[in-house]
Amino acid sequence: MSGRTMPPRGTALISTLHDTNGRMLGALQDRCADLRQYAGVYLRATQATDRRFHGALMAPRVVWVSGDDPTGLGRYAVLEAALADGHTSFLSCDFDRWLHWAGRYPAELTHIPSRAERGEPPPWYVCLGRTPRAFATHPLVQQHAEQATNHAFSLAVGRRVDATAGAAWLSAEGARIVLEGSTEATAATDLEWPALVCHHAPDRLAAMAVEGLEFETAEFFAAEIGAAGGEEAWLDSEYEQPSVWQARLELAARSIAAACQVLGHDSAQPLYHRTSDMLRGHG
């Protein structure tokens, strides 16, 4: 042996976190052991996040990446740090989504890396999307905005993809492509990142539908749901607001624009040619 440090084996979890009131601490205490399955855990928390998370996540394989932005810039920062440490594959997932997934479908979550690595040729980027059941658990505003976003992206790449679930698996090759080309500062990275990989190598972009990426937020707002008289009433009060529709539709437009900019789409022709039947769900 030469004495050179060997890269860590296994997949690194990269995630961003925003929780000002410590709503997720109870779930984290119950599911913290699930983090041991990863070769490393890279987290970026907003400055406003409850500081108790740092105490709850003090472990040799947990790396706190400095900064405040929890969306595009934060996702970029944790991916950059994990790649620099020599990891060779990455599970990118918003931390609240990861926690809910670990609680509801732990076996599915554990097998994501091995499932993602399958394929010929092996994928560099896997969009982790939702089964029809999981997608239908989301508030109406998310369903409508994300259906539009996913439809536009599917047209661009020529196959049906749910790219807006806040989760993806990347190989080292995919990570390098993303880090070299990403300029998006917002959650529009959901489309920009897979578009970058597709632009380089269309056959290295893949998609997988899972159950665990169902709507997660309600799990962490039990008190508010009780006070509102039930989940339906709480969803109406929190999501059925014009400002929420505006924000979600603006993100949809920005996400589609980011993908079109990467893929150079000023025409109706997809980069990755498939039949129109595939976009209708018959492929």
Backbone bond lengths (Angstrom), bond angles and torsions (degrees), N, CA, C in turn:
res aa  C-N    CA-C-N  psi(-1)  N-CA   C-N-CA  omega(-1)  CA-C   N-CA-C  phi
1 M - - - 1.462 - - 1.520 109.53 -
2 S 1.324 116.03 142.23 1.458 120.92 -175.67 1.510 112.97 -84.28
3 G 1.339 117.46 -13.30 1.452 120.26 -175.48 1.516 113.43 93.61
4 R 1.353 117.38 -6.26 1.456 120.96 177.44 1.524 109.50 -68.46
5 T 1.311 116.49 136.43 1.459 120.86 179.55 1.519 110.08 -67.29
6 M 1.317 116.29 126.80 1.453 120.77 179.45 1.531 110.04 -80.67
7 P 1.343 117.85 145.83 1.463 120.19 177.91 1.522 111.07 -62.68
8 P 1.329 117.88 147.50 1.457 120.35 176.94 1.522 110.89 -61.23
9 R 1.315 116.21 144.92 1.456 121.01 177.84 1.529 109.12 -90.85
10 G 1.318 115.82 148.05 1.448 119.84 178.15 1.520 112.37 94.51
11 T 1.325 114.49 178.88 1.459 122.31 -174.81 1.525 110.54 -92.56
12 A 1.326 116.25 140.19 1.460 121.56 173.50 1.524 109.43 -95.78
13 L 1.321 116.28 138.48 1.461 121.71 173.52 1.523 108.10 -89.30
14 I 1.333 116.86 128.43 1.465 121.34 176.04 1.520 107.79 -121.65
15 S 1.337 116.11 133.29 1.452 118.37 -170.14 1.520 111.06 -156.83
16 T 1.337 115.11 158.44 1.459 121.80 173.01 1.526 108.36 -119.63
17 L 1.334 114.94 154.93 1.463 120.76 -170.51 1.526 110.05 -140.64
18 H 1.329 115.73 131.17 1.461 121.68 171.75 1.518 107.90 -139.85
19 D 1.330 116.35 111.19 1.470 121.83 -179.09 1.520 107.96 -153.93
20 T 1.318 116.68 94.84 1.462 120.81 -173.95 1.517 112.92 -73.61
21 N 1.321 117.78 -26.36 1.465 121.54 -173.47 1.520 114.02 -108.80
22 G 1.310 117.26 7.50 1.457 119.83 179.22 1.516 113.73 67.71
23 R 1.327 116.83 29.75 1.466 120.57 -177.73 1.528 111.97 -62.02
24 M 1.328 116.28 -29.98 1.465 120.24 -174.06 1.520 113.53 -93.54
25 L 1.324 117.90 -0.32 1.457 120.03 -175.43 1.527 112.67 -63.25
26 G 1.322 117.40 -38.89 1.462 119.85 179.28 1.515 111.73 -62.87
27 A 1.340 115.87 -45.03 1.464 119.93 178.20 1.518 110.44 -64.67
28 L 1.327 116.83 -38.23 1.465 120.15 179.06 1.519 110.80 -63.32
29 Q 1.317 117.65 -41.34 1.461 120.72 178.88 1.526 110.85 -60.08
30 D 1.330 116.44 -39.99 1.460 120.78 -179.47 1.525 112.72 -72.13
31 R 1.350 116.83 -29.58 1.466 120.20 -169.36 1.522 113.51 -117.89
32 C 1.325 116.74 8.03 1.458 120.36 -176.41 1.531 111.47 -58.97
33 A 1.326 116.87 -34.36 1.465 120.13 -179.04 1.524 112.01 -61.88
34 D 1.331 117.45 -24.60 1.460 120.52 179.76 1.529 111.98 -67.01
35 L 1.323 117.10 -18.47 1.464 119.85 178.42 1.527 112.06 -71.38
36 R 1.342 116.65 -16.64 1.465 119.77 -177.43 1.527 112.61 -68.79
37 Q 1.318 116.87 -15.17 1.469 119.22 -179.71 1.524 112.41 -72.99
38 Y 1.341 117.63 -11.21 1.453 120.79 -176.62 1.525 111.51 -99.76
39 A 1.326 115.60 146.31 1.463 120.54 178.51 1.523 111.52 -67.71
40 G 1.313 116.82 -23.06 1.456 122.53 176.11 1.515 108.99 -163.79
41 V 1.313 116.85 155.34 1.460 122.62 178.02 1.521 107.26 -127.60
42 Y 1.321 116.61 119.38 1.467 122.41 -176.37 1.516 108.50 -116.57
43 L 1.335 115.62 118.22 1.456 121.21 -173.83 1.521 110.79 -123.78
44 R 1.318 115.56 141.07 1.456 120.96 169.28 1.517 107.16 -124.29
45 A 1.330 116.15 121.10 1.456 121.81 179.99 1.523 109.76 -110.90
46 T 1.322 116.34 146.85 1.455 119.89 174.00 1.526 109.49 -67.75
47 Q 1.319 115.71 157.49 1.463 120.22 178.78 1.524 111.67 -60.95
48 A 1.334 116.74 -28.28 1.462 120.96 -178.27 1.521 113.37 -80.71
49 T 1.325 118.05 -8.80 1.463 120.65 -178.36 1.524 111.24 -66.21
50 D 1.306 115.97 140.79 1.463 123.19 179.35 1.534 110.37 -51.46
51 R 1.325 116.70 125.05 1.462 121.30 -175.19 1.523 112.93 -67.95
52 R 1.319 118.52 -12.84 1.459 120.67 178.77 1.529 111.87 -64.88
53 F 1.336 117.11 -21.22 1.457 119.26 177.65 1.530 111.42 -62.13
54 H 1.324 116.83 -36.20 1.461 119.37 -179.61 1.528 110.44 -64.33
55 G 1.324 116.98 -39.56 1.459 119.53 176.85 1.513 112.73 -68.79
56 A 1.331 116.18 -34.99 1.461 120.18 -178.79 1.522 112.24 -74.59
57 L 1.327 116.01 -19.21 1.466 120.44 -176.83 1.525 111.08 -121.18
58 M 1.319 115.27 47.19 1.459 121.03 174.60 1.518 108.13 -96.40
59 A 1.323 116.73 99.45 1.465 122.39 -179.88 1.516 108.00 -150.04
60 P 1.336 117.47 153.37 1.463 119.97 -175.73 1.523 113.90 -57.16
61 R 1.325 117.08 -32.78 1.463 119.02 -176.04 1.527 113.13 -92.71
62 V 1.327 118.48 4.34 1.460 121.85 178.56 1.521 108.85 -98.88
63 V 1.317 116.80 124.30 1.459 123.40 -179.57 1.524 108.34 -118.23
64 W 1.332 115.55 122.39 1.456 120.76 175.87 1.521 107.81 -91.88
65 V 1.314 116.61 119.99 1.466 122.61 -177.48 1.522 107.91 -96.80
66 S 1.315 116.37 122.66 1.465 121.05 -173.76 1.523 111.60 -66.85
67 G 1.321 115.28 153.47 1.451 122.37 -179.29 1.514 110.46 133.33
68 D 1.340 116.48 175.23 1.458 119.33 -174.24 1.513 113.25 -124.61
69 D 1.328 118.09 -25.95 1.457 120.32 -174.87 1.526 110.66 -73.90
70 P 1.347 118.25 125.88 1.465 120.09 -176.41 1.522 114.55 -94.08
71 T 1.342 117.77 -0.60 1.460 117.99 -174.64 1.524 110.51 -108.92
72 G 1.332 118.59 -117.83 1.448 119.93 -172.60 1.511 114.79 -58.36
73 L 1.321 116.96 -48.78 1.464 120.28 -179.22 1.522 111.15 -65.98
74 G 1.314 116.65 -36.91 1.461 120.11 178.07 1.513 111.76 -67.08
75 R 1.314 116.98 -43.43 1.460 120.63 178.04 1.528 110.63 -61.11
76 Y 1.323 115.83 -41.20 1.474 120.75 178.32 1.526 110.32 -61.50
77 A 1.338 116.32 -44.72 1.463 120.86 -175.70 1.526 112.31 -63.78
78 V 1.334 117.39 -43.04 1.464 118.52 -178.68 1.528 111.28 -71.26
79 L 1.326 116.90 -35.56 1.464 119.32 176.37 1.526 110.53 -65.38
80 E 1.314 116.43 -42.81 1.466 120.63 179.13 1.524 111.00 -60.83
81 A 1.321 117.42 -43.62 1.462 121.27 -178.98 1.523 111.36 -66.05
82 A 1.329 117.03 -41.88 1.466 120.29 -178.55 1.526 111.25 -68.39
83 L 1.323 117.66 -39.79 1.465 120.15 177.71 1.523 110.61 -66.28
84 A 1.323 117.24 -40.53 1.463 120.89 179.60 1.522 111.71 -62.25
85 D 1.336 117.71 -28.56 1.464 121.40 178.90 1.525 112.73 -82.33
86 G 1.319 117.61 1.13 1.453 120.64 173.09 1.506 116.57 94.70
87 H 1.322 118.42 6.53 1.463 119.82 177.32 1.531 109.76 -67.64
88 T 1.308 116.24 150.67 1.455 120.65 -173.26 1.525 114.26 -112.17
89 S 1.314 118.03 -7.01 1.461 121.41 171.94 1.516 108.52 -152.81
90 F 1.348 115.44 158.38 1.459 120.26 -167.62 1.524 110.22 -144.60
91 L 1.334 115.68 135.41 1.454 121.60 169.88 1.518 106.56 -105.66
92 S 1.312 116.24 111.49 1.461 121.73 177.99 1.522 108.27 -97.81
93 C 1.333 116.10 122.03 1.464 119.60 -177.24 1.521 109.11 -156.12
94 D 1.322 117.44 130.42 1.461 120.45 173.93 1.521 108.67 -54.76
95 F 1.342 117.47 138.89 1.461 119.61 -167.59 1.525 112.98 -66.06
96 D 1.325 118.00 -36.01 1.467 118.16 177.49 1.526 110.92 -64.60
97 R 1.322 115.99 -35.76 1.462 119.67 177.34 1.524 110.59 -68.41
98 W 1.333 117.19 -40.30 1.455 120.14 178.61 1.524 110.62 -62.88
99 L 1.328 117.33 -44.41 1.469 120.94 -179.37 1.525 111.40 -60.37
100 H 1.321 116.32 -45.41 1.458 119.37 -179.94 1.524 110.44 -64.42
101 W 1.303 116.55 -42.97 1.462 122.20 179.05 1.524 110.42 -59.34
102 A 1.338 116.41 -44.83 1.466 121.07 -179.78 1.527 111.53 -62.94
103 G 1.316 116.77 -31.41 1.457 119.97 -179.86 1.509 113.97 -80.72
104 R 1.325 117.09 -33.19 1.464 121.12 -172.99 1.530 113.40 -97.31
105 Y 1.325 116.99 -40.08 1.467 121.02 -175.98 1.528 109.87 -136.07
106 P 1.337 117.58 62.71 1.473 119.63 -174.41 1.520 113.89 -62.86
107 A 1.330 118.00 -37.15 1.467 119.71 -179.35 1.521 110.65 -66.59
108 E 1.326 116.87 -41.28 1.459 120.77 177.48 1.521 110.65 -60.93
109 L 1.319 116.48 -44.28 1.461 121.33 179.70 1.524 110.99 -61.96
110 T 1.308 117.02 -43.67 1.465 121.13 -178.72 1.527 111.81 -60.50
111 H 1.325 116.90 -35.41 1.461 120.19 -174.61 1.531 113.41 -89.81
112 I 1.320 118.23 1.01 1.467 120.13 -179.60 1.529 112.22 -57.10
113 P 1.338 120.98 -48.85 1.471 118.81 -178.86 1.524 113.79 -58.70
114 S 1.334 117.48 -44.97 1.467 119.11 -178.46 1.523 111.16 -67.48
115 R 1.327 117.95 -36.23 1.459 120.74 177.16 1.527 110.98 -69.05
116 A 1.331 115.90 -39.04 1.467 120.17 -177.16 1.521 112.05 -67.61
117 E 1.304 117.31 -31.20 1.459 120.68 -175.68 1.526 112.98 -77.17
118 R 1.328 116.52 -11.59 1.457 119.24 179.52 1.522 110.25 -72.96
119 G 1.294 115.59 155.91 1.453 120.07 176.27 1.510 111.04 132.23
120 E 1.299 115.25 157.04 1.458 121.18 179.03 1.528 108.41 -138.59
121 P 1.341 117.96 105.75 1.465 125.77 2.60 1.531 111.33 -75.51
122 P 1.332 117.81 161.09 1.465 120.18 -179.96 1.527 110.88 -60.72
123 P 1.323 117.37 137.16 1.468 119.51 -178.23 1.526 112.32 -70.97
124 W 1.302 114.90 152.94 1.462 122.50 172.99 1.528 111.25 -99.87
125 Y 1.330 115.28 -21.21 1.470 120.34 -178.90 1.518 107.52 -149.39
126 V 1.343 115.94 129.47 1.459 121.19 177.39 1.530 108.46 -122.22
127 C 1.318 116.44 115.71 1.465 120.58 173.71 1.528 107.87 -72.70
128 L 1.315 116.94 118.97 1.455 121.42 177.63 1.522 108.29 -92.25
129 G 1.319 115.08 105.57 1.453 120.96 -177.42 1.512 111.57 -109.74
130 R 1.319 115.77 -161.17 1.458 120.89 -171.29 1.521 112.19 -121.18
131 T 1.315 115.04 145.82 1.453 120.13 169.22 1.529 108.33 -65.46
132 P 1.324 118.41 161.61 1.469 119.59 176.55 1.528 112.66 -53.28
133 R 1.339 117.11 -40.49 1.467 119.57 178.66 1.515 111.52 -62.23
134 A 1.334 116.64 -47.17 1.461 120.37 -178.34 1.520 111.38 -64.75
135 F 1.320 117.31 -40.23 1.461 120.45 179.43 1.525 111.03 -63.00
136 A 1.328 116.63 -38.69 1.466 121.35 -176.21 1.525 113.09 -70.24
137 T 1.331 118.59 -11.53 1.462 120.32 178.29 1.527 112.26 -78.46
138 H 1.324 118.93 -10.37 1.457 122.47 -175.26 1.529 111.28 -82.47
139 P 1.337 116.83 155.92 1.464 119.95 177.00 1.525 111.19 -58.64
140 L 1.314 115.88 154.36 1.456 122.00 -176.16 1.525 112.04 -55.37
141 V 1.317 117.67 -40.45 1.462 120.28 -177.97 1.523 110.87 -63.12
142 Q 1.318 117.57 -39.37 1.454 119.93 177.67 1.516 111.07 -68.26
143 Q 1.319 116.62 -42.27 1.464 119.35 -179.30 1.525 111.26 -59.80
144 H 1.328 116.89 -47.54 1.456 119.55 -177.22 1.531 111.80 -67.12
145 A 1.322 116.75 -47.12 1.463 119.63 -178.32 1.523 111.32 -64.99
146 E 1.330 116.60 -40.80 1.462 119.61 -176.59 1.523 112.14 -78.15
147 Q 1.310 118.03 -29.76 1.465 119.54 172.85 1.524 110.30 -61.21
148 A 1.343 116.55 -43.27 1.463 120.27 178.73 1.526 110.50 -64.40
149 T 1.329 116.16 -44.47 1.464 120.58 -179.44 1.523 110.77 -61.96
150 N 1.311 116.22 -48.60 1.465 120.70 -178.45 1.529 112.00 -65.95
151 H 1.330 116.68 -35.57 1.464 118.99 178.77 1.527 109.91 -64.56
152 A 1.327 116.97 -44.78 1.466 119.93 179.50 1.522 110.90 -63.12
153 F 1.336 116.87 -42.45 1.459 119.55 -179.88 1.525 111.00 -66.67
154 S 1.321 116.76 -38.83 1.461 120.85 178.07 1.528 110.98 -62.52
155 L 1.323 116.97 -38.68 1.457 120.06 175.07 1.525 111.07 -62.55
156 A 1.324 116.12 -39.35 1.458 120.54 -177.22 1.520 112.22 -67.67
157 V 1.329 117.36 -38.09 1.470 119.66 -175.58 1.527 112.23 -101.59
158 G 1.333 117.83 -6.18 1.451 120.53 172.80 1.499 116.26 81.17
159 R 1.328 118.11 19.00 1.465 121.07 176.28 1.522 108.29 -158.28
160 R 1.305 116.57 157.54 1.458 120.42 -175.91 1.529 109.85 -72.81
161 V 1.335 116.09 124.69 1.463 122.03 -178.95 1.523 109.17 -139.74
162 D 1.319 116.78 132.46 1.465 122.46 167.80 1.523 106.03 -99.37
163 A 1.339 116.02 102.58 1.460 121.12 -174.58 1.520 112.96 -108.20
164 T 1.328 118.10 6.83 1.460 120.52 -170.94 1.523 113.85 -110.34
165 A 1.318 117.75 20.93 1.467 120.92 -175.76 1.521 113.23 -89.53
166 G 1.335 117.91 -0.26 1.461 119.94 179.40 1.507 113.96 74.71
167 A 1.346 117.30 27.20 1.459 120.26 -178.33 1.523 109.93 -151.35
168 A 1.334 115.17 145.32 1.468 121.17 178.53 1.512 109.11 -161.64
169 W 1.323 115.49 157.65 1.464 122.28 170.88 1.520 107.36 -113.53
170 L 1.343 116.69 137.08 1.457 121.90 -179.88 1.517 110.51 -130.03
171 S 1.319 116.36 141.74 1.457 121.48 167.41 1.525 108.15 -84.71
172 A 1.328 116.32 173.62 1.458 119.73 176.81 1.522 110.98 -61.47
173 E 1.337 117.55 -38.47 1.459 120.61 178.47 1.526 110.59 -62.39
174 G 1.336 116.25 -44.89 1.450 120.04 177.68 1.509 112.19 -62.93
175 A 1.326 116.95 -40.10 1.458 120.91 179.40 1.522 111.18 -62.08
176 R 1.324 117.01 -42.22 1.467 119.75 -179.46 1.527 111.32 -65.43
177 I 1.323 116.73 -40.26 1.469 119.74 177.43 1.521 110.83 -61.66
178 V 1.329 116.25 -44.26 1.461 120.90 179.69 1.522 110.84 -62.61
179 L 1.317 117.41 -47.23 1.462 120.46 -176.79 1.522 112.19 -67.50
180 E 1.302 117.13 -30.06 1.464 120.23 178.72 1.525 112.28 -76.15
181 G 1.338 117.29 -27.67 1.453 119.01 -171.87 1.508 117.43 -115.12
182 S 1.334 118.89 -14.47 1.462 120.68 -173.19 1.524 111.77 -73.06
183 T 1.321 115.96 132.86 1.470 122.33 175.21 1.522 111.58 -128.44
184 E 1.321 117.64 -1.04 1.463 122.31 -173.61 1.525 110.60 -82.02
185 A 1.334 116.55 129.00 1.462 121.54 -177.01 1.521 113.42 -94.91
186 T 1.311 118.02 -8.21 1.461 121.11 -174.36 1.530 110.55 -111.12
187 A 1.325 115.50 -174.12 1.459 120.62 177.14 1.522 112.81 -68.86
188 A 1.316 117.36 0.86 1.465 121.07 172.50 1.525 111.41 -65.24
189 T 1.320 117.65 -8.20 1.467 120.22 170.86 1.527 111.64 -58.30
190 D 1.340 117.27 -21.09 1.465 120.28 176.19 1.530 110.50 -52.81
191 L 1.329 117.46 -36.46 1.462 121.34 178.46 1.520 112.35 -100.57
192 E 1.329 117.11 -35.21 1.463 119.22 -177.43 1.525 111.74 -61.51
193 W 1.328 117.49 -45.20 1.460 120.03 -175.64 1.535 112.38 -62.80
194 P 1.337 119.92 -52.23 1.465 117.39 178.17 1.531 112.40 -65.13
195 A 1.326 117.40 -29.93 1.467 119.64 176.92 1.517 110.63 -63.45
196 L 1.325 117.26 -39.48 1.460 120.54 178.83 1.524 111.15 -61.71
197 V 1.324 116.82 -43.65 1.459 120.37 179.16 1.522 110.17 -67.47
198 C 1.326 117.10 -42.44 1.454 121.06 179.47 1.531 110.69 -62.20
199 H 1.313 117.78 -37.93 1.455 121.52 178.94 1.531 111.23 -62.31
200 H 1.332 116.56 -37.64 1.463 120.86 179.33 1.525 111.99 -76.98
201 A 1.315 116.30 -43.05 1.473 120.48 -174.50 1.522 108.84 -154.93
202 P 1.337 118.38 91.20 1.471 120.85 -176.11 1.517 114.48 -54.53
203 D 1.331 116.84 -33.59 1.457 118.87 -176.87 1.523 113.26 -79.49
204 R 1.344 117.32 -1.64 1.469 120.18 176.58 1.521 112.36 -99.81
205 L 1.324 117.29 3.78 1.468 121.70 174.20 1.515 108.43 -98.02
206 A 1.332 116.36 128.66 1.466 121.67 -179.56 1.523 109.95 -132.21
207 A 1.313 115.76 172.67 1.469 121.86 -179.62 1.513 109.73 -142.25
208 M 1.316 115.98 148.75 1.458 122.29 179.84 1.530 108.82 -143.43
209 A 1.319 116.97 133.15 1.464 121.62 177.61 1.523 109.62 -99.51
210 V 1.342 116.52 134.00 1.463 121.13 -177.17 1.527 110.13 -131.99
211 E 1.311 115.43 160.79 1.463 121.60 177.61 1.528 112.30 -83.04
212 G 1.339 116.33 -32.15 1.458 120.39 -169.94 1.502 116.08 -70.65
213 L 1.336 118.27 -12.71 1.462 120.66 178.79 1.528 111.17 -92.37
214 E 1.317 115.35 35.96 1.464 120.34 172.42 1.527 108.95 -71.02
215 F 1.332 116.28 175.03 1.464 120.87 -178.20 1.517 109.86 -61.41
216 E 1.331 115.88 122.28 1.464 121.18 -171.81 1.517 114.48 -102.66
217 T 1.331 118.10 -24.11 1.461 120.78 -167.00 1.524 112.89 -62.01
218 A 1.319 117.34 -38.77 1.465 120.21 -176.15 1.518 112.26 -58.25
219 E 1.326 118.07 -30.12 1.464 120.48 -179.59 1.519 111.63 -57.60
220 F 1.318 117.56 -31.71 1.454 121.64 -172.25 1.529 112.98 -99.72
221 F 1.345 116.93 8.47 1.464 121.01 -179.28 1.529 110.78 -128.37
222 A 1.326 116.91 41.08 1.460 121.16 -176.37 1.527 112.04 -60.34
223 A 1.330 117.18 -41.12 1.464 119.96 -178.11 1.527 111.13 -65.06
224 E 1.324 116.10 -43.85 1.458 120.17 -179.47 1.529 111.37 -67.40
225 I 1.325 116.35 -36.06 1.462 120.12 177.64 1.524 110.43 -65.32
226 G 1.323 115.72 -41.41 1.459 119.63 176.90 1.518 112.05 -62.82
227 A 1.342 116.07 -42.49 1.463 120.53 -179.08 1.529 111.74 -66.98
228 A 1.344 115.91 -31.00 1.465 119.94 -179.18 1.517 112.58 -79.62
229 G 1.328 116.96 -12.03 1.455 120.52 -179.48 1.507 114.22 93.97
230 G 1.329 116.81 17.26 1.465 120.21 177.59 1.514 111.56 133.00
231 E 1.329 115.18 164.96 1.465 119.76 -174.93 1.524 112.20 -66.33
232 E 1.319 117.36 -38.01 1.461 119.22 -178.66 1.524 111.44 -62.54
233 A 1.321 116.28 -43.88 1.466 120.12 178.74 1.528 110.81 -66.03
234 W 1.312 116.88 -39.44 1.469 120.62 177.97 1.528 111.29 -64.91
235 L 1.332 117.31 -42.89 1.464 120.58 177.82 1.519 110.75 -60.26
236 D 1.325 117.24 -41.39 1.466 120.01 178.63 1.522 111.03 -62.13
237 S 1.328 116.46 -43.42 1.465 119.87 -176.91 1.526 112.40 -69.83
238 E 1.330 117.17 -31.49 1.465 120.61 -175.88 1.525 113.65 -93.12
239 Y 1.327 117.33 -32.62 1.462 120.08 -170.32 1.521 114.30 -115.13
240 E 1.319 117.53 -27.60 1.454 119.16 -179.41 1.526 109.80 -86.89
241 Q 1.332 114.49 63.79 1.453 122.91 -179.46 1.529 108.55 -130.26
242 P 1.331 118.21 140.33 1.469 119.97 -179.45 1.524 113.11 -55.36
243 S 1.330 116.72 -37.65 1.467 119.42 -178.43 1.522 111.76 -66.53
244 V 1.332 116.50 -33.60 1.466 120.12 178.45 1.525 109.74 -70.32
245 W 1.319 117.20 -42.85 1.464 120.56 175.99 1.531 110.39 -60.17
246 Q 1.327 116.27 -42.63 1.459 119.49 179.19 1.526 111.04 -60.02
247 A 1.339 116.54 -48.01 1.460 120.44 -177.83 1.526 111.69 -63.10
248 R 1.334 116.40 -41.84 1.466 119.64 -178.68 1.530 111.60 -68.66
249 L 1.322 116.57 -38.69 1.459 119.26 179.66 1.531 111.26 -72.53
250 E 1.323 116.65 -33.92 1.466 119.34 175.19 1.525 110.79 -64.96
251 L 1.341 116.95 -40.85 1.464 119.81 176.67 1.527 110.18 -64.12
252 A 1.326 117.50 -39.35 1.460 120.45 177.58 1.519 110.76 -59.29
253 A 1.331 116.75 -46.89 1.462 120.70 -179.47 1.519 110.97 -63.94
254 R 1.329 116.73 -42.36 1.464 119.76 -179.69 1.530 110.99 -66.18
255 S 1.311 116.59 -39.65 1.461 120.68 -179.87 1.521 111.20 -63.93
256 I 1.323 116.57 -45.87 1.460 120.57 179.18 1.522 110.25 -63.45
257 A 1.338 116.27 -40.91 1.465 119.80 178.49 1.521 111.13 -62.11
258 A 1.337 117.15 -39.30 1.467 120.71 179.68 1.520 110.78 -63.68
259 A 1.334 116.69 -42.83 1.466 120.09 178.98 1.521 111.07 -65.95
260 C 1.340 116.71 -43.11 1.464 120.10 -179.64 1.524 111.33 -63.89
261 Q 1.333 116.62 -36.84 1.458 119.63 179.12 1.529 110.73 -64.12
262 V 1.322 116.56 -42.54 1.467 120.59 179.83 1.527 111.09 -66.63
263 L 1.333 116.03 -44.78 1.454 120.48 -172.98 1.522 113.40 -87.35
264 G 1.341 117.09 -5.72 1.453 120.31 178.13 1.499 113.97 68.00
265 H 1.330 117.23 36.74 1.465 120.12 -175.15 1.516 111.56 -89.66
266 D 1.336 113.89 97.55 1.457 119.71 166.88 1.524 109.48 -114.10
267 S 1.327 115.22 15.94 1.466 120.85 177.64 1.517 108.40 -138.36
268 A 1.308 116.57 177.69 1.471 121.11 -177.68 1.519 112.53 -90.01
269 Q 1.325 118.33 3.46 1.448 120.33 -175.62 1.520 111.05 -85.75
270 P 1.350 118.52 125.48 1.458 120.46 177.49 1.518 111.16 -71.40
271 L 1.353 115.57 149.84 1.457 120.10 176.01 1.522 110.15 -67.85
272 Y 1.327 114.95 -40.17 1.461 120.52 -176.29 1.517 107.19 -106.13
273 H 1.314 118.69 109.39 1.460 122.23 -169.39 1.522 111.39 -80.44
274 R 1.315 114.93 120.74 1.455 122.60 171.82 1.528 107.32 -137.98
275 T 1.291 117.80 169.79 1.451 120.38 -179.52 1.514 110.72 -74.38
276 S 1.334 115.47 155.18 1.457 119.66 178.81 1.518 111.49 -64.52
277 D 1.339 117.10 -25.53 1.459 119.87 178.88 1.522 111.49 -61.50
278 M 1.350 118.36 -31.32 1.465 120.25 -178.73 1.518 109.80 -63.75
279 L 1.332 117.23 -38.71 1.447 120.12 179.71 1.529 111.71 -69.01
280 R 1.319 116.20 -19.93 1.466 119.59 177.58 1.519 112.23 -92.14
281 G 1.339 115.59 2.77 1.458 119.31 175.55 1.502 114.61 90.49
282 H 1.355 117.85 16.74 1.456 120.18 -178.37 1.527 111.72 -106.37
283 G 1.329 117.44 7.25 1.457 118.05 -173.82 1.493 113.64 -103.30
